[in-house]
Amino acid sequence: MIVLVDERELVKEGYHSLLSREGVACAGFGSSDFGEWVSSVAEDDLKAVSAFLIGECCSNLVSPRKIRDRTTAPVIALSDQHSLEHTLRMFESGVDDVVRKPVHVREILARIAAISRRNQEEKPYSEFGGLRIFMDGRDPEVDGEPLPLPRRERRILEFLASNAGRRVTKTQVFNAIYGIFDDEVEENVVESHISKLRKKLRQHLGHDPIDSKRFLGYRLVS
């Protein structure tokens, strides 16, 4: 899930629509609501956030450094002002990157993936046996051949790969893929997505790389 902070409703609605087309959940906040939320949100909910996008908002209420106190997720400023002085001020405030608008959401997702790789000092992909999983929206590969997946299934696989070595619950998967504020979709939809994903992986790998334990959750294995 990506969190966008902007005072303009049309901007929040626009990014929500564009990111949804890429299979990415987006939650929009105004400055005051965000300030209260980020300081009080539960740790498990915060782990579902893959990045923060900061648009037009009150800088006194939205501090990148306060965000950084709670999470290592990338913080990217979306700038309507094409001036060096403004860009430098944004970097000085503590953001990881400044993106000048207009910008395609795929570029934003690629920048998020690049920042996350640098922060974690990881390769641009994770490998589990013959399965290679990218974190930038590309389809995974099996023995070097692309495995096309629907957006939701691909995002679930990426989320499992980003949490390699530990189990994630159905709720955590749902929050990461659909967002923690989506009341229109039932959490059980995760089970359907994962079932379809496991079937495809078994067909191409010859085994199921997703280990599941009732009440404990899911994890990827080689």
N, C-alpha and C positions, 0 to 999 in steps of 0.2 A: 504494500500500500504506500502511496505517495501522499504527503500532506502539503497542501497549497495554502499559503496565507496571503490574502488580498482583500481589500475592502470592496472591490467591484464584483457584484453578483454575476454579471455576464461573463467576466473573466473566469470565475470559479466554475460556472456551468460549462463554459467552453472547454476548459482543460479536463473537466470530468468526462465530457463526451469524447474528446480526442484520446485520452488515456484509456478509456473503456474499450475503444476500438482495438487497442493494442493488448487488451487483456489485463490491464493494470488498474487496480482500484485507486480512487482518489477521494480524499476528504478535504473539503474547503472550510477555512476559518476566516473570520475577521480578526483584527489585531487583539481586541480585548478578550474575546472568547479563546483565542489561541494561547494567550499568556496564562490564563487560568488553567486551561487544559494541560499544557505541557508541564506545568509545575505539579500537577496532581494526578496525572494519568498513571495507571498501574504499570509496573515493569513489563508484564507479559503483553499488554496492549502496545506498549512502546516498541517492543521487539518486532511487531508486525510492520512498522514503518521502515521502508527502504530508503527514503530520502525526504527532505523538506525543500519546497520551492517557495522562495520569498519574493512576492511581488510588491504592489503598492500598498504600504501599510505603515503604521506608526512605529518608528524605530525604538521609541521608549518602551514599547510593550512587547516587541519582537526582537529579542537579542540572540544572534547566532551563538554567542558564548554561553548563554543560559541553556540553549538547546544542547550544546556540546557537554554541559555538565551532566546531562542525563543519558545521552546516546552518542554513538560514533557514526550514526547515519549521515551521509553527505548532506550538506546545506548549500543550496544553489540559489543565487539571486537572479531574478528575471528583471532585466533592466530595459525601461522604455527610453532612457536617456543615453545618447551615444556621445558621452564625453569622458575623457581620461580622468578628470577630477572625480566624477561620480563613481567610476569603476574602482579607482583607488580607495575611495571612502568605503565602498562595499567590502573590498578585501580587508581593509583595516578593521571592519566590524566583526570579522571572524568567519566569513563564508568561505567555502571551499572552491567556489567557481562563480563567475559572473557571465551570464548568457544574455546577449543582446537580442531583443525581439525585433521582428518576428523570427521564430525558430520552430522547426518541426519537432514534434514530441519524440520522434525516434532519436534525434540528436540529443535531446535531454536524457533519454534513457541510456544512450551510449556513454554520455558523460558521467552519469551516476555509476554505471558499471565500472568505468575507468577509475573513478575516485575510490570506489569500494576495493578494487584490486590493489591500488597503491596502499590504502589503509591496512589491508590485511596481508600485503606482500604475497599475493597469490598469483598463479598463472591465470590467463583469461578464460580458463575452463577447468572443470573438475572431471576426473576419470574414475570410473567404477568398472573394472574389468574392461570389456570392449565398448563400454558406453562412455561417450564424451559429452559433457553438458556445459554449454556456454551460458554466460550471465548477461548477455547483451541483446537478447531477443531472437537470436538465431536458433534454428531447430537443432536438436541434439544429433549426434552421429553414432552409428553402430558400426564398428570396424571401418571407420573412415567414410561411411555412406550416410547421407542425411536421412533422418527419420522425421518426416513431417508430422507435426502434432497440432491439434487445436490450441488456441491461445491459453485457455485455462489449464489444460493438461501440461503445457510447456511451462507455465508459471509455477505450477505445483512441483514439477520436477526440479526447476531451478531453486525453489525454496527448500526442498529436501536436500539438494546438493549444498546449499549455503549453510545448512545445519548439519553437515556431515559429522558423524561420530556421536550424535545425540538424537534422542527421539523427539518428535514434535507431535502435539496432540491435534485432533481434528479441529478443535477451536482455533489453535494457532495457525493451522493451514488456512482455515476459512478467513480469519482476520487478515492474513497476508494477501490473499487472493481477492477477496470481496470487500475488505475494509471493515473496520470495527463499528461502523455506523449504518451498515446496510441491513435494514429490517425487512426488505422485500424478498430476500432469498433465504431459504431454510438452510441451516448449517449442514443438514444431512446430504446436501448436494455434493459435498466433498467426497463422500463415500462413492457416489456414482462416478465422479471424475477419476478418482484413483482406481476404481475397478476397471474402467476403460483403458486407463494408462497402463496398468499392470498387464492386461491382456496383450496390448501392442508390444510391450517390452519383452514379454515371454516369447511372442512369435518371432521377434528379431534377434533376441539374445540366446534363446533356448532355456532361459531360467528367469525367475522373478527377482529383480534386484531390490524390491521394496519389501522390507520386513515389517510386519504389523503385529502388534500385541493389543489385545482387547483392553481398553481402559488406559493403556500406556501410550499408544500412538504409533507413528511411523518413523522409519529411518531407512536410508539407502545403504546397501551392502554390496560388496564386490562379487 
